[in-house]
Amino acid sequence: MNAKDMNVDLAQLRSQSMTGIPHPQKFESLAHERVHRKRMLAAGFRLFSKFGFDEGVAGHITARDPEFTDCFWVNPYGIHFSQIRVSNLVLVSHTGELVEGTRSCNDAAFAIHSRIHTARPDVVAAAHSHSVYGKAWSTLGRELDPLTQDACTFYQDHAVYDDYAGIVFDTDEGDRIAAALGPRKAVILRNHGLLTVGQSVEAAVWWYITMERTCQAQLLAEAAGTPKPIAHEFAKLTHDQFGSDFAGWMQFQPLWDRIFKEQPDLVD
C-alpha cells in the first residue's frame, strides 16, 4: 500500500497530551500505522543524508510492518538517502522475498536486519550506516564510556560485535550480530560501524544520530587528554532518566519537524 493512497492528515502525525507534550499517537488501523512508519523511515534517510551519514550504497534503516510482522520496509538498493520517498520503499520478508516494490534491497541489509527483526520481536526499527565517527570508533573494539550526559544514554545498554569477516552477506553472521546486540539498543560492529534499534522508527534513528555524536565526542576528548568518566551511580541514573524508548522517540520530534518542513516531498 502506497502512503499517498491513504487519506492521513499530516497534522495528526503527532498527538498532544493535555500538557502539550507530544506523545506517540494511537492509530485507527494497521494501514494508518504502516503509513506513519514509512513516513518516519523516509524522514530517517533524509536526516541521515543531511548529517552526512551516507557512503555510496552503504547503509540501511528498516521498519517492521505492523500487520505483516515477518516483513520489513527498507530502502531499495542504489537510491541515495537524500532522494528516498515513501513510494520508493520496498517490503522484504524475513526469508528474503520481495513482497512489495520493484527494486531489491542491499544484500547486507537483508542479512543483518532480517536476523535482528527475527531475534527481537520488540524491535520495530533498526538503523545502520557507515558514518565517519562511528567507523573510526569501531576500529578500537571498545564500548563507549559514560563521558557525557548524552553518552549515558548507552550506559550498559550497548555492546561490541568483536569480529570482522568482510561484507555481511551471510545470515549466519546476521545471527551473530543479533546475539551480540542481545536486549540492548545498540551494537558497535568492529571495523564496520554502528547499529541501533528501537521500538519505533523515530527512536532507532535518534539513537543512531546521538551515538554517532557520542563517538565523535569521545574521540575528541581522548585526543585532547584523559577524560574523566561519570561515576557508575550517576551514569546509571542518567540512563534511567532519558535512555528509554519514549525518550528516543521524543528527541526525534524536532528533527521530524525540521526535515518535513524543508523536504515535504519525502512523504510522496
N, C-alpha and C positions, 0 to 999 in steps of 0.2 A: 504494500500500500504506500502510495506516494503522499508526502506531507501536504502537498498543495491540494490533494483530494479531500483533505479533512477541513471542515469549517471550524477551525480553532482560533479563537480570538487571542492575538498575541498579547493583549493587555492582561490576559488571565494566565500567563506563563508562571507568574508567582502569585500566591495568595498572601494576604496580610493578616497577622494576628490582631487582637484588639489593641495591642500596644504599638502597632505599626511596624513591628519587627517581622521581616519576611520569614515564612516557613514553607517547607515543601508542600505543594498543593496536592489535593485529592483529585483523582481522575475519574471522569464519568464512565470511562470504558478502557479496556486494554488498548483499543485503537488510538484513543487520545493519549494514553501513556506512551505508546510507541512513537507517536509524532513528537512528543516532548523529548524523549530520549534521543531521537535522531537529530532534532534541532540542537540539543546540547552537544551532541557528538560533532556536528558540523562546526559549531562555535569553538569547540576544543581544538579542532585542526586549524582554524583561522588564528586562534590565540597562539598555538604552537609556532605558526609561521611568523606571527608578529614578534614573538620573543626570540626568534632565531633558532628554534629547535628543529628545523628541517635540515636534512642532509641527503640530497638526491632522492632516491626512492625509499630510503630507510625510515622506519618509524611507523607506528600504528596505535590507534586507540579503538577499543571495541566496546560495544554496549549490548548486553544480553537483551533479546527480545522479550517483552513482558508476557506474551502469550505463548510463543514457541520457545520455551526456556532452554532448549538444547540447540539454539541457534544464536548467533550474534551478528550485529551490524558492524561494518568495518569499512575503512577507506579502500577503494579499488586501487590496484597496483598502477603506479606511474602517474597519478594525478597529484600535482603539487598541493601541499596543505593549504596554500593561500587561495586555491581555486575550488576547494571542495564545497559542495552544496548538499543539502538534504537529498536531492534527487540523484546524486552520484553514489550514495552509499549502497553497499551490497550486503545481502544477508547470506551467511555461511553457516552450515550446520557443524556440530562438533565432530562429525565424521568426514567433513571436507566437501560436502555437496554445496554447490552454488544454488541457493534456494530462490533468490531474487536478485536481479541485476544482470548486466551483460558483460561485465568485466571481472576477472578473478582478482583475489586479494594476494598480497605478498605471502609467499610460502612460509616465511618465518613467522608472520603474523598468525597464520593458522597453527603452526607447530607449537608456538608458545601460548597463545591466547585460548585455543580450544582446550588445552590441558588445565589452564588456570580456571576457566569457567566451569570445567567439569569437576575439578577438585574443590572449588569454593562456591557452593550454591548461593552463598550470601553475597557474592561479588556481582554487581551489576555491570561495572566497567573496569577496564584495565588500560593503562597508558604506558607506552614505551617509545623512546626516541633516542637519537644519538646526539644529544645536546653536549656542548663543549665541556662544561664543568663537571657534569655527571660522568662523561667519558674519562676525564682526567682523574677524578676521584676514584673511579672504579679500578684504575690500574694499581692502586695501593692495596686492594683486597681487604679493606677495613670498614667497619661500621662508622657512622658519623658520631662525633662526640657531642654532648649537650653544652655547646659553647654559647648559644644564644637562646633567647626565648623561643624563636621560631624553630630552632633545631630540636627543642624539646618535644615538638610535635611527633618526632620519630623516635623518641627515647624508649628503648626496649620494645619498639614497635616496627623494626625493620631488621633485615638480615642480609648476609652476603652469600651469593651463589659463587663459591670459590672454585670455579673451573672455567676453562675456555677451550672449545674444540672446533672452532670455525663457526660459520653462519649456522644458525639453528634451523635446520630443515627436518630434523628427526623429532617426532612426537615423544620419543623416549626421553630426549633431553628436555622437552617441554614439561614432562612429568617431574623431572629432577628439579627444574626451576620452580615448579608449583610446590614441591616438597620443601625446598629451601624457604620459599615465601611463608609457608605454613599459615597461621591465622593472622599474620601481620598485614600492615597496609602497604609495605614497600619492600623491595629487594634490590640490592646492588649487584648487577651482573658483572663479575670481574672481567676487566679488559673489554667491556662492552658498553655499559651504561646503566640507566635506572629503569625501574618498572614500578608503577604504583597501581593500587586498586582501591575501589570504593563501592559503597552501597548505592551510589548514584554516579552518573557521568560527571556531574559537577565536582563531587568530592575527589574522584580519581584524577581529574585534570588539575584541580588545585593542588593536590598532594605532589603531583609531578612538578608543577611550577615552583612551589616553595622548596621542594627537595633539591632541585637544580640550584636554586639560590643559596641553599644551605651548604651545598658542596662548594660553591664559589666562596662563601664567607669563610669556611674552614680552610680552604686552600690559601686565601689571602692572610688569614690570621697566622697560620703556621709559617708562611713565607716571611712574615714580619717579626716573629718571635715565638715565645712559648705561651700558647693560650691557657687561660685558667678556666677549666670547665665548671659548670654549675653542679653543685653537690647533688648526690642521688635523691635526697629527700625532696628538694625543690624542683629538680628535673622531673621527677615522677609527678609531683603536684601539678606542675605546669602542663605536662602531657594530659593529665586527667582533666584539666580545666579547658583546654582548647584543642585536644587531639582527637575528638570524637568525629564520627562521620557527619553529624549535623554541622559541626564547626567547619569542616571542609566544604560542605555544601554552601554554607553562609559566606565563606571567603570568596567563593566563585561568583556571587551575585553581582558585585560591581564590575567584574570582568565581562559578564554577560551583557550588562547594560552598555558597557563601552563598545564591545565588538559588534553588537547588534545595531547600535546607533551608527557606527562607522561603516558597517558592511551588511546591510539588511538582506542582500541577495543570498546570504548563506542559508536562509530558510526556503529558498526556491526548490 
